[in-house]
Amino acid sequence: MKNITLFFIILNLLISNVFAWEKIAIPDYVNKKTKSPWNFIEDFESQKEGKLKLKNLSINDKGKGLKPFKVKKDLNGNKYLEVSVQHGWNNDPYKNIKNSTERAEFQTRQKRALNKDIWIGFKVRVPKDFEHIDARVLFFQFKNQFDPMKKSPLLGIRFYENGNALVIGGDTGGSAGRSWNKEDYLNHSLRYKYLKKDSNWIMYQGKERKMSSIKISKCGFESKKNSITGEENVEQNNVKQNLNNNNCFGCKEYLTRKVCCFGADGKPIWKDPSYVNSIKDLEVFSNCKKFNNFKKKFKATKLGDWTTYKIGLKNSKKQDGYVKVFKDDKLIVNYSGITYDWSGNYTGSYARIGIYRDSGRRTGIKHPPQSIHFDDFIIVSDKKTLDQYLGN
């Protein structure tokens, strides 16, 4: 956006050890062995209104070319990228109708990204006239690509359930050429699901490596299909509660320890230490602690307003890997551990912004056209630099 100040432009020029081929200078304090393979910002200000002109970035084209991408200008003069999809656009020809998709994505060029510190930022606006659908609508992904590749990205951010569910996460490993299976899902998947209630996102479910999905909050939510596992929930409608006079992050099954229960401070609540009295109880308690540092309630962005995502990633076979997601500087995903445990022919990685959705052809319907706005797409090697450009 236009609020990238002259101060930071001058600061970039003064930072030493500048690599001429990098659009954003890499500070001296960054380890050059682990620096991001991309260091750039695209704010669309140098683009003319109308069709997008490709420079150092590319598109995921499956037939529609640049038609889904338009550079537009707000009344305040700020330029941004509008990305649109319609029924049948950029359908993958290798997928059958049952798995058909529609997409329009703007992306980095593929580069090898193992053991690299990568910090990604972008601003996104869902327009006021946007029509949500009861299907997956992914608008960001960071994917480790293999040949062949049949698994999810390391990190994807998706709407489900007519925009009432936000599911973040992906796959940290497994057999790249093998389709979804329970073994790989259990051992390698990260999934964090938030549900919208009273203009807030509430953390509802969580799953990390080598664990099943666990419920973190069910207060006041209706029973519905599980967007993480695809299974139908069998619980009755839950009663709105205010557990121990704290913010409600538990549920009526609190005493049975079938869910994690958190207080206003974000820490697990256990009324009586004697409840932690079996291997199963200890396992639940241990899994609950995995989500201590997550923001479990935060404001949902209104249609027509901009929101900022900041994402930190490191592909690693060791425990120094991480996936961090900040939404408007609120930490909503905070995973540390193995992030790259794949078998297959790795060809590189890329980051994508845009729309990737399940096609209505799966159920014999046409989904409405959808457009989402993007701005300030940036990738650097450290969060401090990211904050300089996107604010904090």
C-alpha positions as CSV (number, residue, x, y, z in Angstrom):
1,M,0.0,0.0,0.0
2,K,1.1,3.6,-0.4
3,N,1.8,4.0,3.3
4,I,5.2,2.3,2.8
5,T,7.2,5.3,3.9
6,L,10.2,7.0,2.5
7,F,12.0,6.2,5.7
8,F,12.0,2.5,5.1
9,I,13.0,2.9,1.5
10,I,16.1,4.9,2.6
11,L,16.7,2.4,5.4
12,N,16.8,-0.4,2.8
13,L,19.5,1.5,0.9
14,L,21.6,2.0,3.9
15,I,21.6,-1.6,5.1
16,S,24.9,-3.2,4.3
17,N,25.5,-6.5,2.6
18,V,22.8,-5.8,0.0
19,F,22.3,-8.5,-2.6
20,A,21.7,-6.7,-5.9
21,W,19.3,-9.4,-7.2
22,E,17.1,-9.2,-4.2
23,K,14.2,-6.7,-4.1
24,I,14.5,-6.2,-0.4
25,A,17.8,-6.0,1.3
26,I,18.8,-8.7,3.8
27,P,19.9,-7.2,7.1
28,D,23.3,-8.1,8.5
29,Y,21.8,-9.9,11.5
30,V,20.1,-12.5,9.3
31,N,22.0,-15.8,8.8
32,K,22.7,-15.9,5.1
33,K,22.6,-19.7,5.1
34,T,19.0,-19.8,6.3
35,K,17.8,-16.6,4.5
36,S,14.6,-16.9,2.5
37,P,15.0,-17.8,-1.2
38,W,12.6,-14.9,-1.9
39,N,13.0,-11.3,-0.7
40,F,10.6,-8.9,-2.4
41,I,7.5,-6.9,-2.1
42,E,4.7,-6.4,-4.7
43,D,2.4,-3.5,-3.8
44,F,1.0,-3.1,-7.3
45,E,1.6,0.7,-7.2
46,S,3.8,0.5,-10.3
47,Q,1.2,-1.4,-12.2
48,K,-1.3,0.3,-14.5
49,E,-5.0,-0.2,-13.8
50,G,-6.5,-3.1,-15.7
51,K,-4.9,-6.5,-16.5
52,L,-2.0,-7.6,-14.3
53,K,1.5,-7.4,-15.9
54,L,3.7,-10.2,-14.7
55,K,7.3,-9.4,-13.7
56,N,9.2,-11.6,-11.4
57,L,6.1,-13.5,-10.2
58,S,3.8,-15.8,-12.1
59,I,0.3,-17.3,-12.1
60,N,-1.1,-20.8,-11.7
61,D,-2.6,-21.0,-15.2
62,K,-4.8,-23.8,-16.3
63,G,-6.3,-22.2,-19.3
64,K,-7.7,-18.7,-18.3
65,G,-4.4,-16.9,-18.4
66,L,-4.5,-13.4,-16.9
67,K,-8.3,-12.9,-17.2
68,P,-8.9,-13.6,-13.5
69,F,-6.4,-10.9,-12.4
70,K,-7.1,-7.1,-12.5
71,V,-5.2,-4.2,-10.9
72,K,-7.7,-1.8,-9.4
73,K,-7.5,1.5,-7.5
74,D,-9.4,2.6,-4.4
75,L,-10.8,6.1,-4.0
76,N,-7.8,7.0,-1.8
77,G,-5.5,6.2,-4.7
78,N,-4.2,2.8,-3.4
79,K,-3.8,0.1,-6.0
80,Y,-4.5,-3.6,-5.3
81,L,-5.0,-6.9,-7.1
82,E,-8.5,-8.3,-7.6
83,V,-8.5,-12.1,-8.1
84,S,-11.7,-13.7,-9.4
85,V,-13.0,-17.2,-10.1
86,Q,-16.2,-18.3,-11.9
87,H,-17.8,-21.7,-12.5
88,G,-15.4,-23.9,-14.4
89,W,-12.4,-21.5,-14.4
90,N,-9.0,-23.2,-14.4
91,N,-10.3,-26.6,-13.6
92,D,-7.6,-29.2,-13.2
93,P,-8.0,-31.5,-16.3
94,Y,-6.5,-34.4,-14.4
95,K,-9.2,-34.4,-11.7
96,N,-12.6,-36.2,-12.0
97,I,-15.8,-34.3,-11.3
98,K,-15.9,-35.6,-7.7
99,N,-12.7,-33.8,-7.0
100,S,-13.0,-30.9,-9.4
101,T,-11.8,-27.4,-8.4
102,E,-11.7,-23.8,-9.7
103,R,-8.8,-21.5,-9.1
104,A,-7.0,-18.2,-9.8
105,E,-3.7,-17.8,-8.0
106,F,-0.8,-15.4,-8.1
107,Q,2.5,-17.0,-7.0
108,T,6.2,-16.9,-6.5
109,R,8.5,-18.9,-8.8
110,Q,9.3,-22.3,-7.4
111,K,12.5,-22.4,-5.4
112,R,14.1,-24.9,-3.0
113,A,13.2,-23.8,0.6
114,L,14.6,-26.4,3.0
115,N,16.0,-25.1,6.3
116,K,15.2,-21.5,5.4
117,D,13.5,-18.9,7.5
118,I,10.7,-17.5,5.5
119,W,8.4,-14.7,6.5
120,I,5.4,-14.0,4.3
121,G,2.9,-11.1,4.5
122,F,-0.1,-9.9,2.6
123,K,-3.2,-7.8,3.0
124,V,-6.6,-9.3,2.0
125,R,-10.0,-7.8,1.6
126,V,-13.2,-9.8,1.1
127,P,-15.5,-7.3,-0.7
128,K,-18.9,-6.3,0.7
129,D,-20.8,-8.1,-2.1
130,F,-18.8,-11.4,-1.6
131,E,-21.0,-14.4,-1.5
132,H,-19.7,-17.3,0.6
133,I,-20.3,-20.9,-0.3
134,D,-20.7,-24.1,1.6
135,A,-17.4,-25.5,0.4
136,R,-13.7,-24.9,0.7
137,V,-12.4,-21.5,-0.5
138,L,-8.6,-21.3,0.1
139,F,-7.0,-17.9,-0.3
140,F,-3.4,-18.5,0.7
141,Q,-1.0,-21.5,0.5
142,F,2.6,-22.3,1.0
143,K,3.3,-25.6,-0.7
144,N,6.2,-28.0,-0.9
145,Q,6.0,-29.5,-4.4
146,F,6.8,-33.0,-5.3
147,D,6.6,-35.1,-8.5
148,P,4.0,-36.4,-8.1
149,M,2.2,-34.5,-5.3
150,K,-1.2,-35.5,-3.9
151,K,-1.1,-33.9,-0.5
152,S,-2.0,-30.6,1.0
153,P,0.4,-27.6,1.3
154,L,2.4,-27.1,4.5
155,L,0.1,-24.2,5.2
156,G,-3.3,-23.2,3.7
157,I,-5.8,-20.7,4.9
158,R,-9.4,-21.6,4.0
159,F,-13.0,-20.6,4.5
160,Y,-15.6,-23.4,4.9
161,E,-19.3,-23.6,5.9
162,N,-20.5,-20.4,4.1
163,G,-17.7,-18.4,5.6
164,N,-18.5,-19.4,9.2
165,A,-15.4,-21.6,9.6
166,L,-11.7,-20.7,9.1
167,V,-9.4,-23.7,8.8
168,I,-5.6,-23.2,8.9
169,G,-3.0,-25.8,8.4
170,G,-1.7,-28.5,6.1
171,D,0.7,-31.4,5.8
172,T,4.2,-31.7,7.2
173,G,5.1,-34.9,5.6
174,G,4.1,-38.4,4.5
175,S,4.2,-40.1,1.1
176,A,3.9,-37.2,-1.4
177,G,2.6,-39.3,-4.2
178,R,-0.1,-41.1,-2.2
179,S,-3.6,-39.7,-1.8
180,W,-5.1,-38.8,1.5
181,N,-5.0,-41.6,4.0
182,K,-5.6,-41.9,7.8
183,E,-2.0,-42.9,8.6
184,D,-0.4,-39.9,7.0
185,Y,-3.1,-37.6,8.3
186,L,-2.6,-38.8,11.9
187,N,1.2,-38.6,11.8
188,H,1.8,-35.5,9.7
189,S,-1.1,-33.1,9.5
190,L,-1.6,-29.8,11.3
191,R,-5.2,-28.5,11.4
192,Y,-6.6,-25.6,13.4
193,K,-10.3,-24.7,13.0
194,Y,-12.0,-21.5,14.1
195,L,-15.7,-20.9,14.1
196,K,-17.4,-17.5,13.8
197,K,-19.7,-16.5,16.6
198,D,-20.9,-12.9,17.5
199,S,-18.4,-11.3,15.0
200,N,-15.5,-13.3,16.6
201,W,-13.4,-16.3,15.6
202,I,-13.4,-18.9,18.4
203,M,-10.9,-21.7,18.3
204,Y,-12.9,-24.9,18.0
205,Q,-10.6,-27.8,17.1
206,G,-6.9,-28.4,16.9
207,K,-4.6,-31.1,15.5
208,E,-0.8,-31.5,15.4
209,R,1.6,-34.2,14.3
210,K,1.0,-37.7,15.7
211,M,-2.3,-36.9,17.4
212,S,-6.0,-37.0,16.6
213,S,-8.0,-33.9,16.3
214,I,-9.2,-32.6,19.7
215,K,-12.1,-30.2,20.5
216,I,-11.0,-27.0,22.2
217,S,-14.4,-25.2,22.4
218,K,-18.0,-26.2,21.7
219,C,-19.8,-23.4,23.6
220,G,-22.9,-22.3,21.9
221,F,-22.1,-24.0,18.6
222,E,-24.5,-26.2,16.7
223,S,-23.6,-29.7,15.7
224,K,-22.2,-29.7,12.1
225,K,-20.0,-31.5,9.7
226,N,-16.3,-31.6,10.9
227,S,-14.4,-29.4,8.4
228,I,-11.1,-31.0,9.5
229,T,-11.9,-34.7,9.2
230,G,-15.1,-34.6,7.1
231,E,-16.9,-36.7,9.7
232,E,-20.4,-35.9,11.0
233,N,-20.4,-34.8,14.6
234,V,-22.9,-36.7,16.8
235,E,-23.1,-34.4,19.8
236,Q,-26.3,-32.7,20.7
237,N,-26.5,-28.9,20.5
238,N,-24.2,-27.4,23.1
239,V,-25.4,-25.1,25.8
240,K,-23.7,-21.7,26.0
241,Q,-21.6,-21.6,29.2
242,N,-19.3,-19.3,31.1
243,L,-16.9,-21.8,32.6
244,N,-15.6,-20.8,36.1
245,N,-16.7,-17.2,35.3
246,N,-13.9,-17.1,32.6
247,N,-14.2,-16.7,28.9
248,C,-15.8,-19.8,27.6
249,F,-13.4,-22.1,25.8
250,G,-14.7,-25.4,27.2
251,C,-18.0,-27.3,26.9
252,K,-20.5,-29.4,28.8
253,E,-18.3,-32.4,28.4
254,Y,-15.6,-30.6,30.4
255,L,-15.7,-33.1,33.3
256,T,-15.3,-36.1,31.0
257,R,-12.1,-34.5,29.6
258,K,-13.2,-35.1,26.0
259,V,-12.2,-31.6,25.1
260,C,-9.7,-29.0,26.1
261,C,-11.0,-26.4,28.4
262,F,-9.3,-23.0,28.7
263,G,-9.8,-20.0,30.9
264,A,-9.6,-16.3,30.1
265,D,-5.8,-16.5,30.5
266,G,-5.6,-19.1,27.8
267,K,-4.3,-21.8,30.1
268,P,-6.0,-25.2,30.6
269,I,-8.6,-25.4,33.4
270,W,-8.8,-28.6,35.5
271,K,-11.2,-28.3,38.5
272,D,-9.6,-31.0,40.5
273,P,-6.1,-32.5,40.1
274,S,-7.5,-35.9,40.6
275,Y,-9.1,-35.7,37.2
276,V,-5.6,-36.2,35.7
277,N,-5.4,-39.8,37.0
278,S,-5.0,-42.1,34.0
279,I,-2.8,-42.4,30.9
280,K,-5.7,-41.2,28.8
281,D,-6.2,-38.1,31.0
282,L,-2.5,-37.3,30.9
283,E,-2.6,-37.6,27.1
284,V,-5.5,-35.1,26.8
285,F,-3.8,-32.8,29.3
286,S,-0.6,-32.9,27.3
287,N,-2.4,-32.3,24.0
288,C,-4.3,-29.4,25.5
289,K,-1.0,-27.7,26.5
290,K,0.0,-27.7,22.8
291,F,-2.5,-24.9,22.3
292,N,-1.6,-22.7,25.3
293,N,0.1,-20.0,23.2
294,F,-2.7,-19.7,20.6
295,K,-5.1,-16.8,20.5
296,K,-8.4,-18.6,21.0
297,K,-10.7,-15.6,20.4
298,F,-10.2,-12.7,18.0
299,K,-12.2,-10.4,15.9
300,A,-13.5,-11.5,12.5
301,T,-12.9,-9.0,9.8
302,K,-16.0,-7.4,8.3
303,L,-16.7,-7.7,4.6
304,G,-15.2,-4.7,2.8
305,D,-12.3,-4.2,5.4
306,W,-8.7,-5.0,4.9
307,T,-6.9,-7.5,7.2
308,T,-3.2,-8.3,7.4
309,Y,-1.6,-11.8,7.6
310,K,2.0,-12.4,8.7
311,I,3.3,-15.9,8.4
312,G,6.5,-17.5,9.5
313,L,7.7,-20.8,8.2
314,K,10.7,-23.1,8.3
315,N,10.9,-26.4,6.5
316,S,12.9,-28.7,8.7
317,K,13.3,-32.4,9.5
318,K,14.3,-31.4,13.1
319,Q,12.5,-29.8,16.0
320,D,13.6,-26.3,14.9
321,G,10.9,-26.1,12.3
322,Y,7.9,-23.8,12.8
323,V,4.6,-22.5,11.4
324,K,3.4,-19.2,12.9
325,V,0.3,-17.2,11.7
326,F,-0.5,-13.7,12.8
327,K,-3.8,-12.1,11.8
328,D,-3.8,-8.4,12.5
329,D,-0.8,-9.1,14.8
330,K,-2.8,-11.6,16.8
331,L,-0.9,-15.0,17.0
332,I,-3.5,-17.6,15.9
333,V,-1.2,-20.5,15.0
334,N,2.0,-21.2,16.9
335,Y,3.5,-24.6,16.0
336,S,7.1,-25.7,16.6
337,G,8.5,-29.0,15.5
338,I,9.1,-31.1,12.4
339,T,7.7,-29.4,9.3
340,Y,9.4,-31.5,6.5
341,D,9.1,-35.3,6.8
342,W,8.4,-36.3,3.3
343,S,9.2,-39.2,1.0
344,G,9.2,-38.3,-2.7
345,N,10.9,-36.3,-5.3
346,Y,11.0,-32.7,-4.0
347,T,11.1,-30.1,-6.8
348,G,10.8,-26.9,-4.8
349,S,8.3,-24.7,-2.9
350,Y,6.1,-21.6,-3.6
351,A,3.7,-19.2,-2.0
352,R,0.4,-18.4,-3.6
353,I,-2.3,-15.8,-3.0
354,G,-5.7,-16.0,-4.8
355,I,-8.7,-18.3,-4.8
356,Y,-8.7,-22.1,-4.9
357,R,-12.2,-23.6,-4.3
358,D,-14.1,-26.8,-4.6
359,S,-16.2,-26.7,-7.8
360,G,-20.0,-26.8,-7.7
361,R,-19.7,-29.6,-10.3
362,R,-19.0,-31.9,-7.4
363,T,-22.7,-31.7,-6.4
364,G,-24.2,-30.7,-9.7
365,I,-24.5,-26.9,-8.9
366,K,-22.9,-23.7,-10.0
367,H,-21.1,-21.7,-7.3
368,P,-21.5,-17.9,-7.8
369,P,-18.5,-15.8,-9.1
370,Q,-16.2,-14.7,-6.3
371,S,-13.5,-12.0,-6.1
372,I,-11.0,-11.3,-3.3
373,H,-8.6,-8.3,-3.1
374,F,-4.9,-8.6,-2.2
375,D,-2.2,-6.1,-1.6
376,D,1.4,-5.8,-0.2
377,F,2.5,-9.4,-1.0
378,I,5.9,-9.6,0.6
379,I,8.4,-12.3,1.5
380,V,11.5,-11.7,3.6
381,S,13.9,-13.5,5.9
382,D,12.9,-12.2,9.3
383,K,9.8,-10.9,11.1
384,K,11.5,-7.6,12.1
385,T,11.8,-6.7,8.4
386,L,8.3,-7.8,7.7
387,D,7.0,-5.6,10.5
388,Q,8.8,-2.6,9.1
389,Y,6.9,-2.9,5.9
390,L,3.5,-4.0,7.2
391,G,3.5,-2.3,10.6
392,N,2.8,-3.9,14.0
